[in-house]
Amino acid sequence: MTTEDVQEKIHGCDLLTPFELFDVECDKGWYPLAKKAIAAVVRYNGINQCDPDFGPVEFSQIKEKYGKLCLYLNYYPSVELENEIRAIEDESLNICEHCGSTENVKRRTIRGWIYTYCDNCAAIEEKRFNKFYGKSISGEKENKEGTNKETT
């Protein structure tokens, strides 16, 4: 969508959804889950007649929130579709958001944000944080010998 398209929609009071504005808002490790959810909605719309009051089922947002993939639809026309979407969200808790690994994955708090990372991606993120800020995620500062020393 071009800037002109966005401006035309805004001036015409046809507000865009976050999904239209930002697309998928998670790291690449969860892209297969997002594709799986999109396929479920496409399949649902292909099999079922659209609700005349609401139109086709569409995503209003796909994003990471609190270390979990969150999939928001404009409405949930059936319990089966809602359960399928919720199962995909729950599946994200066992997959590294960054690399897609299922090995040693857990939710972690890094710099006040909750992520679902494997041990390897968490270590890489901590090294990146240390290099940029000069201290570990746990609040310890690196000394010149490369060992951690507690801060006060």
C-alpha positions in Angstrom: 0.0 0.0 0.0 1.4 3.4 -1.0 1.5 6.6 1.0 -1.1 8.0 -1.3 -3.4 5.0 -0.7 -3.0 5.6 3.1 -3.7 9.3 2.8 -6.8 8.7 0.6 -8.2 6.2 3.1 -7.6 8.6 6.0 -9.1 11.6 4.2 -12.1 9.5 3.2 -12.5 8.4 6.8 -12.0 4.8 5.9 -9.6 3.9 8.7 -7.0 1.2 8.2 -6.6 -1.7 10.5 -3.2 -2.3 12.2 -2.8 -5.3 9.9 -3.2 -3.1 6.8 -0.8 -0.6 8.2 1.9 -2.8 9.7 1.4 -6.3 8.2 2.8 -9.1 10.5 4.4 -7.7 13.6 6.5 -10.6 14.9 9.9 -12.0 14.1 10.5 -14.6 11.4 10.5 -17.6 13.6 6.7 -17.3 13.9 6.0 -16.6 10.2 5.0 -20.2 9.6 2.4 -19.9 12.3 1.1 -16.6 10.8 0.9 -18.3 7.4 -1.0 -21.3 9.0 -3.5 -18.9 10.6 -4.0 -17.0 7.3 -4.5 -20.3 5.5 -7.2 -21.2 8.1 -9.1 -18.0 7.5 -8.8 -18.2 3.7 -10.0 -21.8 4.0 -12.9 -20.7 6.2 -13.9 -17.9 3.8 -13.8 -20.3 0.9 -16.0 -22.9 2.4 -18.5 -20.7 4.3 -20.7 -17.9 3.0 -19.8 -14.5 4.3 -22.0 -13.0 7.0 -24.1 -10.3 5.3 -23.6 -7.9 8.3 -19.9 -8.4 8.7 -18.5 -9.6 5.4 -15.6 -12.0 5.1 -13.5 -12.9 8.1 -10.2 -10.8 8.0 -7.3 -10.2 10.2 -7.3 -6.9 12.0 -3.8 -7.6 13.6 -1.1 -10.2 13.8 1.6 -9.4 16.3 3.7 -10.5 19.3 2.4 -9.5 22.7 3.8 -10.7 26.0 5.9 -13.3 24.3 3.0 -14.9 22.5 1.7 -14.7 18.9 -1.6 -12.8 19.0 -4.0 -13.2 16.1 -6.9 -10.7 16.0 -9.8 -11.2 13.6 -12.6 -8.7 12.7 -15.0 -11.3 14.2 -15.1 -15.0 15.1 -18.0 -16.6 13.1 -17.5 -20.1 14.6 -16.2 -21.8 17.7 -14.2 -24.1 15.4 -12.3 -21.2 13.7 -11.7 -19.5 17.0 -10.3 -22.7 18.6 -8.0 -23.2 15.6 -6.7 -19.6 15.9 -6.2 -20.0 19.7 -4.4 -23.3 19.2 -2.0 -21.5 16.8 -1.4 -18.8 19.3 -0.7 -21.3 22.0 1.7 -23.1 19.7 3.9 -20.0 19.6 4.8 -20.5 23.2 6.9 -23.5 22.2 8.6 -22.0 19.2 11.4 -19.4 19.3 10.1 -16.2 17.8 13.5 -15.4 16.3 14.7 -18.6 14.7 11.7 -21.0 14.8 13.5 -23.6 16.9 11.5 -25.8 19.3 14.6 -26.8 21.4 15.0 -25.2 24.8 12.3 -22.6 24.2 10.8 -20.6 27.1 9.4 -17.1 27.8 12.1 -14.7 29.0 12.1 -11.1 30.2 14.8 -9.1 28.4 15.1 -5.4 29.1 11.5 -5.4 30.5 10.0 -7.1 27.4 8.7 -10.6 27.3 10.1 -12.8 24.5 9.8 -16.5 23.6 13.3 -17.4 22.7 15.5 -20.6 22.6 18.6 -20.6 24.7 20.8 -19.8 21.6 18.8 -16.7 20.5 18.5 -15.5 24.2 22.3 -15.7 24.5 22.7 -13.7 21.2 20.3 -11.1 22.4 22.1 -10.8 25.7 25.5 -10.4 23.9 23.9 -7.7 21.7 22.5 -6.0 24.8 25.9 -6.2 26.6 27.7 -4.7 23.7 25.3 -1.8 23.3 24.7 -1.0 27.0 27.8 -2.5 28.7 25.9 -4.6 31.2 24.1 -7.9 31.2 20.3 -8.3 31.1 20.3 -9.3 34.8 21.7 -5.9 35.7 25.3 -6.8 36.3 28.1 -4.8 34.7 31.0 -6.3 32.8 34.4 -5.6 34.3 37.6 -5.4 32.3 38.4 -9.0 32.8 35.1 -10.0 31.2 33.5 -11.3 34.4 30.3 -10.0 35.9 30.3 -7.8 38.9 27.1 -7.0 40.7 25.9 -3.5 40.6 24.5 -1.6 43.6 
